Amino acid sequence: MTSLLLLGTSSTLFAKSDFVTLKEAMDQYSIPLVNITVDMIYVNKARYNKATLEIADYHRRNPDSQFSVTYKCQIKLRGSSALEYEKKSFSVKLLDDNGNELESNVLGLREDDAWILDAMAIDRTRMRNRVCFDIWNQFSATPYSTDYGNRNGVVGQFVELFINGKYHGLYCLSDKINRKLLGLKKVNTDDPDNVKIKGILYKGVKWDNGKSSYLMSYTTQTMERYKWNAYELKYPDKYPSEVTWQPLADLIDFCSPATSDETFQDNWDSYFYYDNLMDYYVFTLALNVSDNVYKNNYLSVVNINKGHRFLITPWDMDASLGGDWDGDYKDEYSSVEKYYNKAPFNRLVSQNMDNFYENSVILWESVSNTIFSLDNVYGVLDKYAESFDKSGAWGREYKRWNKNPVELSQSIYSEINYVKEWYKNNRDNLTAQFRNEVGATTVPFMEYNDMDIYDIRGNRIYKELYELPKGIYFINGQKVFITPK
């Protein structure tokens, strides 16, 4: 009896973990497998905890073309509202044998020590954010040279995650938006008593009733903390001060209603990059990225000592492509008026400053049949859906996480077909809106003489038609895009 009991215990001890079992069965269709070994009792958002990270990749995209590589690392939870879900995301820092930061080219993505394991818990497709970034990276770039090919977004690889050998789900391993990626100038700490701030990186982390999150106003708060109004200081995060936060305050002051249209017109392009703003405007309309500006966006300046032009970098785009922030379906389509209450678009678009609106229409016409064509967008969706299906990852994800927190389809293709149909309709709708707005310029001026005129923000205008700057107006209840003669 005793020997039989011991035999059972021994058999249990030597049973293969989920990770080992699936690693041994990997083939050409497998996506990389990641196993974290850590005491999960101590893992939280407040601090990093020591762990080890093993990555197995059938296609050998690990350093030195290894099938499997193991790193010492630290991990912690990441996210805010997403922390309420059981399937949580992680931040990972790679370490060398001495406990120092280790930069490694993980799965061929790029050399870095900081990585993200994104749970995508509320996304029914588990790919919206990755699809959006793939298209954004095709479409837009930094307007200055960087060490990463002018990339203004993250790259990533879908993986299956295991924690202490036990299957945990489908994740996306990606790099981070950080100083190195965006080419921001490093803080000078040669003199500890006189630290010189150069590059700045802010992240929008919440809505605040359209104040700082729309760049319209802010409340007076101490600048000695890493959070200020609706933003976090991501770099240099160790030096929150008036020096690091004042550039953002100055930007909001400039964009606020207190700045006249004339002053804004003359100076806005010293605060923003024209092409970056237009790319962001068109991109977010095309995919209806709806939980952004300026929450879930990064704002950065290369060197505050040489100017204050801000670059916008999108982030956290789960609420897109017919999906909402809470995982529900969002069947509504984009409106070209989406940003009329958010700076600087509230003036650039509605008043067509520097032909911004006209040029966005021209841009859409040029890219709607290339980057934003059905073939290209469907191709990105199909690539990931096929990978999820053939690797078996979707079946395992469905078994592990269905209805926690959102209901999943047994077939990933059911969800993808919904996204495709939504995208086709949104693309057609957006094209029609742009063309209708342009067509409004053909309405003769004399039809509107002596009629009530309002700007796009609802303000009554007491000017003659010939005095109006180019822009969109409501005249006698009809929306009109006026180009003065």
C-alpha positions as semicolon CSV with decimal commas, in nm:
position;residue;x (nm);y (nm);z (nm)
1;M;0,000;0,000;0,000
2;T;0,277;0,236;0,094
3;S;0,474;0,162;-0,222
4;L;0,172;0,229;-0,439
5;L;0,119;0,566;-0,270
6;L;0,482;0,661;-0,328
7;L;0,457;0,558;-0,691
8;G;0,156;0,785;-0,740
9;T;0,341;1,078;-0,582
10;S;0,645;1,020;-0,801
11;S;0,427;1,008;-1,113
12;T;0,272;1,343;-1,024
13;L;0,606;1,506;-0,958
14;F;0,740;1,409;-1,299
15;A;0,429;1,495;-1,505
16;K;0,508;1,729;-1,792
17;S;0,389;2,087;-1,763
18;D;0,160;2,242;-2,025
19;F;0,457;2,443;-2,148
20;V;0,686;2,144;-2,197
21;T;0,412;1,940;-2,361
22;L;0,328;2,209;-2,614
23;K;0,693;2,297;-2,671
24;E;0,770;1,938;-2,767
25;A;0,479;1,941;-3,014
26;M;0,576;2,265;-3,192
27;D;0,571;2,269;-3,573
28;Q;0,580;2,521;-3,858
29;Y;0,238;2,656;-3,765
30;S;0,322;2,720;-3,399
31;I;0,349;3,071;-3,265
32;P;0,621;3,134;-3,003
33;L;0,568;3,000;-2,652
34;V;0,662;3,207;-2,347
35;N;0,692;3,066;-1,995
36;I;0,727;3,292;-1,690
37;T;0,856;3,132;-1,372
38;V;0,764;3,354;-1,078
39;D;0,589;3,355;-0,741
40;M;0,261;3,513;-0,852
41;I;0,160;3,594;-0,493
42;Y;0,400;3,889;-0,502
43;V;0,329;4,015;-0,855
44;N;0,147;4,348;-0,858
45;K;0,153;4,683;-1,039
46;A;0,350;4,874;-0,775
47;R;0,689;4,708;-0,814
48;Y;0,889;4,468;-1,028
49;N;0,948;4,113;-0,904
50;K;1,227;3,875;-1,003
51;A;1,138;3,602;-1,251
52;T;1,274;3,400;-1,540
53;L;1,142;3,409;-1,894
54;E;1,180;3,131;-2,149
55;I;1,089;3,184;-2,513
56;A;1,060;2,889;-2,750
57;D;1,024;2,966;-3,120
58;Y;1,003;2,700;-3,390
59;H;1,121;2,956;-3,647
60;R;1,428;3,040;-3,437
61;R;1,394;3,419;-3,429
62;N;1,568;3,417;-3,092
63;P;1,924;3,555;-3,061
64;D;2,181;3,326;-3,227
65;S;1,891;3,145;-3,399
66;Q;1,823;2,941;-3,086
67;F;1,507;2,733;-3,057
68;S;1,474;2,830;-2,691
69;V;1,630;3,109;-2,488
70;T;1,595;3,187;-2,116
71;Y;1,632;3,531;-1,958
72;K;1,654;3,654;-1,607
73;C;1,399;3,930;-1,571
74;Q;1,165;4,135;-1,358
75;I;0,792;4,154;-1,414
76;K;0,497;4,352;-1,286
77;L;0,134;4,400;-1,380
78;R;0,047;4,681;-1,621
79;G;-0,268;4,871;-1,708
80;S;-0,536;5,057;-1,514
81;S;-0,898;4,955;-1,572
82;A;-0,773;4,629;-1,728
83;L;-0,637;4,522;-1,388
84;E;-0,990;4,424;-1,286
85;Y;-0,982;4,137;-1,535
86;E;-0,841;3,797;-1,443
87;K;-0,636;3,786;-1,762
88;K;-0,380;4,057;-1,691
89;S;-0,102;4,221;-1,889
90;F;0,263;4,235;-1,780
91;S;0,563;4,463;-1,812
92;V;0,894;4,279;-1,845
93;K;1,251;4,401;-1,791
94;L;1,534;4,176;-1,903
95;L;1,839;4,143;-1,674
96;D;2,193;4,014;-1,712
97;D;2,366;3,786;-1,461
98;N;2,459;4,087;-1,246
99;G;2,104;4,218;-1,229
100;N;2,163;4,503;-1,473
101;E;1,943;4,589;-1,770
102;L;1,997;4,353;-2,063
103;E;1,912;4,461;-2,415
104;S;1,820;4,172;-2,639
105;N;1,667;4,139;-2,984
106;V;1,363;3,942;-2,871
107;L;1,206;3,744;-3,158
108;G;1,380;3,976;-3,404
109;L;1,168;4,276;-3,304
110;R;1,444;4,511;-3,184
111;E;1,720;4,546;-2,925
112;D;1,571;4,653;-2,593
113;D;1,540;4,551;-2,230
114;A;1,175;4,661;-2,180
115;W;0,887;4,455;-2,318
116;I;0,510;4,418;-2,287
117;L;0,294;4,107;-2,269
118;D;-0,048;4,239;-2,368
119;A;-0,345;4,029;-2,254
120;M;-0,600;4,189;-2,493
121;A;-0,865;4,066;-2,248
122;I;-1,160;4,273;-2,372
123;D;-1,091;4,236;-2,744
124;R;-1,303;3,957;-2,895
125;T;-1,055;3,917;-3,182
126;R;-0,738;3,942;-2,965
127;M;-0,575;4,137;-3,246
128;R;-0,729;4,484;-3,292
129;N;-0,442;4,674;-3,131
130;R;-0,182;4,479;-3,325
131;V;-0,369;4,520;-3,656
132;C;-0,401;4,894;-3,598
133;F;-0,031;4,930;-3,523
134;D;0,064;4,727;-3,830
135;I;-0,137;4,964;-4,048
136;W;-0,016;5,275;-3,863
137;N;0,346;5,165;-3,914
138;Q;0,279;5,122;-4,287
139;F;0,116;5,463;-4,305
140;S;0,300;5,707;-4,081
141;A;0,651;5,775;-3,953
142;T;0,844;6,019;-3,740
143;P;0,925;6,339;-3,933
144;Y;1,289;6,311;-3,828
145;S;1,549;6,034;-3,844
146;T;1,567;5,768;-3,572
147;D;1,768;5,452;-3,512
148;Y;1,457;5,246;-3,583
149;G;1,371;5,351;-3,935
150;N;1,149;5,644;-3,832
151;R;0,903;5,405;-3,667
152;N;0,633;5,583;-3,467
153;G;0,460;5,276;-3,326
154;V;0,531;4,943;-3,162
155;V;0,596;4,611;-3,334
156;G;0,486;4,284;-3,185
157;Q;0,457;3,908;-3,209
158;F;0,166;3,696;-3,090
159;V;0,270;3,432;-2,837
160;E;0,110;3,179;-2,607
161;L;0,190;3,253;-2,245
162;F;0,244;3,005;-1,963
163;I;0,291;3,093;-1,597
164;N;0,498;2,841;-1,402
165;G;0,437;2,594;-1,683
166;K;0,058;2,627;-1,680
167;Y;-0,123;2,754;-1,990
168;H;-0,235;3,114;-1,947
169;G;-0,350;3,233;-2,290
170;L;-0,289;3,418;-2,615
171;Y;-0,081;3,734;-2,569
172;C;0,099;3,988;-2,784
173;L;0,465;4,044;-2,701
174;S;0,567;4,393;-2,813
175;D;0,826;4,660;-2,759
176;K;0,744;4,989;-2,588
177;I;0,697;5,349;-2,690
178;N;1,003;5,497;-2,522
179;R;1,289;5,741;-2,556
180;K;1,501;5,509;-2,767
181;L;1,229;5,427;-3,018
182;L;1,132;5,790;-3,076
183;G;1,488;5,925;-3,079
184;L;1,440;6,162;-2,784
185;K;1,752;6,325;-2,645
186;K;1,876;6,169;-2,323
187;V;1,876;6,362;-1,997
188;N;2,220;6,495;-1,900
189;T;2,307;6,389;-1,544
190;D;2,678;6,471;-1,548
191;D;2,616;6,729;-1,276
192;P;2,369;6,577;-1,023
193;D;2,294;6,925;-0,891
194;N;2,212;7,059;-1,235
195;V;2,034;6,788;-1,432
196;K;1,961;6,904;-1,787
197;I;1,631;6,787;-1,931
198;K;1,620;6,740;-2,308
199;G;1,377;6,486;-2,454
200;I;1,026;6,467;-2,306
201;L;0,764;6,190;-2,327
202;Y;0,413;6,214;-2,183
203;K;0,135;5,956;-2,185
204;G;-0,235;6,041;-2,163
205;V;-0,387;5,812;-1,901
206;K;-0,741;5,936;-1,837
207;W;-1,027;6,156;-1,952
208;D;-1,084;6,474;-1,752
209;N;-1,408;6,609;-1,899
210;G;-1,239;6,743;-2,208
211;K;-0,990;6,968;-2,031
212;S;-0,624;6,865;-2,048
213;S;-0,718;6,541;-2,227
214;Y;-0,840;6,761;-2,517
215;L;-0,554;7,015;-2,476
216;M;-0,812;7,280;-2,390
217;S;-0,736;7,368;-2,026
218;Y;-0,583;7,230;-1,706
219;T;-0,611;7,261;-1,331
220;T;-0,330;7,402;-1,122
221;Q;-0,139;7,109;-0,969
222;T;0,208;7,049;-0,835
223;M;0,461;6,963;-1,103
224;E;0,682;6,770;-0,863
225;R;0,502;6,441;-0,930
226;Y;0,509;6,199;-1,220
227;K;0,134;6,256;-1,279
228;W;-0,007;6,595;-1,379
229;N;-0,369;6,649;-1,484
230;A;-0,454;6,368;-1,732
231;Y;-0,093;6,267;-1,804
232;E;0,200;6,061;-1,677
233;L;0,562;6,156;-1,726
234;K;0,717;5,857;-1,905
235;Y;1,054;6,023;-1,972
236;P;1,251;6,138;-1,786
237;D;1,027;5,978;-1,523
238;K;1,285;6,022;-1,247
239;Y;1,279;6,403;-1,273
240;P;0,923;6,537;-1,241
241;S;0,947;6,913;-1,202
242;E;0,834;7,240;-1,352
243;V;1,100;7,195;-1,620
244;T;0,958;6,861;-1,732
245;W;0,587;6,954;-1,714
246;Q;0,596;7,315;-1,835
247;P;0,622;7,225;-2,207
248;L;0,288;7,044;-2,183
249;A;0,131;7,331;-1,990
250;D;0,257;7,572;-2,256
251;L;0,108;7,353;-2,530
252;I;-0,232;7,351;-2,361
253;D;-0,216;7,727;-2,305
254;F;-0,149;7,775;-2,674
255;C;-0,432;7,541;-2,781
256;S;-0,683;7,687;-2,535
257;P;-0,970;7,915;-2,640
258;A;-0,772;8,206;-2,490
259;T;-0,546;8,199;-2,797
260;S;-0,699;8,391;-3,086
261;D;-0,754;8,222;-3,420
262;E;-0,506;8,462;-3,577
263;T;-0,232;8,379;-3,326
264;F;-0,306;8,009;-3,357
265;Q;-0,295;8,028;-3,736
266;D;0,044;8,199;-3,730
267;N;0,211;7,969;-3,476
268;W;0,049;7,624;-3,464
269;D;0,307;7,457;-3,687
270;S;0,579;7,540;-3,434
271;Y;0,393;7,322;-3,182
272;F;0,294;7,032;-3,409
273;Y;0,412;6,842;-3,716
274;Y;0,166;6,895;-4,003
275;D;0,199;6,547;-4,156
276;N;0,187;6,373;-3,816
277;L;-0,142;6,544;-3,729
278;M;-0,295;6,472;-4,066
279;D;-0,185;6,108;-4,057
280;Y;-0,336;6,068;-3,712
281;Y;-0,662;6,235;-3,816
282;V;-0,710;6,018;-4,125
283;F;-0,588;5,697;-3,958
284;T;-0,816;5,718;-3,655
285;L;-1,115;5,795;-3,877
286;A;-1,036;5,505;-4,109
287;L;-1,028;5,251;-3,824
288;N;-1,255;5,445;-3,584
289;V;-1,001;5,442;-3,303
290;S;-1,233;5,579;-3,038
291;D;-1,072;5,573;-2,692
292;N;-0,786;5,808;-2,782
293;V;-0,689;6,178;-2,803
294;Y;-0,517;6,237;-2,578
295;K;-0,590;5,953;-2,345
296;N;-0,410;5,647;-2,478
297;N;-0,168;5,863;-2,676
298;Y;0,191;5,968;-2,628
299;L;0,312;6,324;-2,676
300;S;0,684;6,379;-2,716
301;V;0,943;6,646;-2,788
302;V;1,289;6,549;-2,916
303;N;1,471;6,825;-2,728
304;I;1,287;7,099;-2,537
305;N;1,597;7,317;-2,558
306;K;1,562;7,338;-2,936
307;G;1,188;7,381;-2,981
308;H;0,851;7,260;-2,862
309;R;0,709;7,064;-3,156
310;F;0,508;6,771;-3,025
311;L;0,478;6,434;-3,195
312;I;0,161;6,225;-3,145
313;T;0,204;5,849;-3,110
314;P;-0,109;5,632;-3,076
315;W;-0,149;5,370;-2,806
316;D;-0,393;5,105;-2,679
317;M;-0,621;5,075;-2,982
318;D;-0,846;4,789;-2,868
319;A;-1,144;5,024;-2,913
320;S;-1,134;5,023;-3,292
321;L;-1,252;4,833;-3,599
322;G;-1,607;4,791;-3,473
323;G;-1,508;4,716;-3,112
324;D;-1,563;4,930;-2,804
325;W;-1,344;4,997;-2,497
326;D;-1,538;4,745;-2,285
327;G;-1,538;4,465;-2,543
328;D;-1,887;4,531;-2,679
329;Y;-1,950;4,568;-3,049
330;K;-1,943;4,931;-3,169
331;D;-2,140;4,934;-3,492
332;E;-2,129;5,311;-3,541
333;Y;-1,905;5,460;-3,806
334;S;-1,653;5,745;-3,804
335;S;-1,758;6,106;-3,846
336;V;-1,531;6,373;-3,994
337;E;-1,657;6,595;-3,710
338;K;-1,506;6,360;-3,451
339;Y;-1,234;6,602;-3,341
340;Y;-1,417;6,935;-3,366
341;N;-1,399;6,972;-2,985
342;K;-1,038;6,856;-2,948
343;A;-0,732;7,073;-3,007
344;P;-0,566;7,138;-3,242
345;F;-0,812;6,971;-3,481
346;N;-1,097;7,192;-3,360
347;R;-0,942;7,478;-3,557
348;L;-0,733;7,303;-3,820
349;V;-1,022;7,098;-3,953
350;S;-1,323;7,323;-3,895
351;Q;-1,146;7,631;-4,030
352;N;-0,932;7,445;-4,283
353;M;-0,621;7,628;-4,163
354;D;-0,332;7,592;-4,405
355;N;-0,560;7,371;-4,618
356;F;-0,548;7,106;-4,347
357;Y;-0,897;6,973;-4,412
358;E;-0,868;6,987;-4,789
359;N;-0,536;6,807;-4,774
360;S;-0,677;6,539;-4,543
361;V;-0,944;6,472;-4,805
362;I;-0,675;6,447;-5,072
363;L;-0,471;6,217;-4,848
364;W;-0,768;5,988;-4,789
365;E;-0,837;5,969;-5,161
366;S;-0,477;5,864;-5,221
367;V;-0,451;5,600;-4,945
368;S;-0,804;5,458;-4,934
369;N;-0,715;5,232;-5,226
370;T;-0,365;5,142;-5,105
371;I;-0,284;5,114;-4,733
372;F;-0,652;5,139;-4,635
373;S;-0,777;4,925;-4,921
374;L;-0,993;4,624;-4,843
375;D;-0,719;4,395;-4,972
376;N;-0,455;4,538;-4,739
377;V;-0,665;4,559;-4,424
378;Y;-0,827;4,221;-4,486
379;G;-0,482;4,077;-4,551
380;V;-0,356;4,182;-4,206
381;L;-0,667;4,039;-4,040
382;D;-0,644;3,712;-4,234
383;K;-0,274;3,670;-4,157
384;Y;-0,333;3,670;-3,783
385;A;-0,659;3,474;-3,796
386;E;-0,490;3,197;-3,994
387;S;-0,201;3,191;-3,748
388;F;-0,438;3,166;-3,450
389;D;-0,630;2,887;-3,619
390;K;-0,349;2,670;-3,760
391;S;-0,139;2,691;-3,444
392;G;-0,432;2,584;-3,228
393;A;-0,384;2,897;-3,017
394;W;-0,741;3,017;-3,072
395;G;-0,888;2,689;-2,952
396;R;-0,679;2,701;-2,635
397;E;-0,764;3,070;-2,581
398;Y;-1,134;2,996;-2,622
399;K;-1,119;2,709;-2,374
400;R;-0,928;2,916;-2,118
401;W;-1,093;3,257;-2,143
402;N;-1,437;3,237;-2,309
403;K;-1,683;3,464;-2,120
404;N;-1,403;3,593;-1,897
405;P;-1,454;3,884;-1,937
406;V;-1,611;3,875;-2,289
407;E;-1,772;3,600;-2,491
408;L;-1,550;3,459;-2,764
409;S;-1,648;3,285;-3,086
410;Q;-1,539;2,925;-3,126
411;S;-1,411;3,020;-3,470
412;I;-1,187;3,324;-3,498
413;Y;-1,312;3,367;-3,853
414;S;-1,660;3,456;-3,725
415;E;-1,516;3,758;-3,547
416;I;-1,294;3,851;-3,839
417;N;-1,588;3,845;-4,079
418;Y;-1,770;4,093;-3,855
419;V;-1,465;4,323;-3,854
420;K;-1,432;4,300;-4,232
421;E;-1,796;4,392;-4,289
422;W;-1,770;4,679;-4,041
423;Y;-1,452;4,809;-4,204
424;K;-1,600;4,801;-4,555
425;N;-1,900;5,002;-4,438
426;N;-1,687;5,251;-4,244
427;R;-1,452;5,300;-4,539
428;D;-1,744;5,365;-4,776
429;N;-1,909;5,596;-4,524
430;L;-1,591;5,795;-4,468
431;T;-1,530;5,833;-4,840
432;A;-1,885;5,965;-4,887
433;Q;-1,843;6,214;-4,600
434;F;-1,520;6,353;-4,738
435;R;-1,667;6,389;-5,087
436;N;-1,982;6,554;-4,955
437;E;-1,778;6,806;-4,757
438;V;-1,574;6,896;-5,061
439;G;-1,889;6,925;-5,271
440;A;-2,029;7,184;-5,032
441;T;-1,780;7,442;-5,163
442;T;-1,979;7,470;-5,489
443;V;-2,282;7,633;-5,321
444;P;-2,303;7,997;-5,444
445;F;-2,243;8,265;-5,182
446;M;-2,539;8,482;-5,282
447;E;-2,785;8,219;-5,161
448;Y;-2,678;8,290;-4,803
449;N;-2,684;8,669;-4,788
450;D;-2,846;8,811;-4,474
451;M;-2,873;8,469;-4,309
452;D;-2,761;8,349;-3,965
453;I;-2,405;8,211;-3,959
454;Y;-2,251;7,989;-3,689
455;D;-1,906;7,832;-3,668
456;I;-1,853;7,462;-3,606
457;R;-1,844;7,519;-3,229
458;G;-2,187;7,683;-3,230
459;N;-2,070;8,043;-3,195
460;R;-2,271;8,308;-3,379
461;I;-2,063;8,485;-3,644
462;Y;-2,129;8,852;-3,716
463;K;-1,937;8,892;-4,040
464;E;-2,011;8,918;-4,406
465;L;-1,951;8,605;-4,607
466;Y;-1,653;8,753;-4,788
467;E;-1,489;8,819;-4,449
468;L;-1,506;8,456;-4,331
469;P;-1,187;8,250;-4,327
470;K;-1,196;7,923;-4,512
471;G;-1,377;7,658;-4,306
472;I;-1,697;7,474;-4,218
473;Y;-2,000;7,677;-4,105
474;F;-2,370;7,635;-4,037
475;I;-2,565;7,886;-4,246
476;N;-2,939;7,889;-4,206
477;G;-2,913;7,540;-4,056
478;Q;-2,712;7,390;-4,342
479;K;-2,350;7,278;-4,304
480;V;-2,133;7,445;-4,565
481;F;-1,760;7,432;-4,641
482;I;-1,676;7,784;-4,756
483;T;-1,378;7,884;-4,966
484;P;-1,385;8,265;-4,999
485;K;-1,323;8,404;-5,344
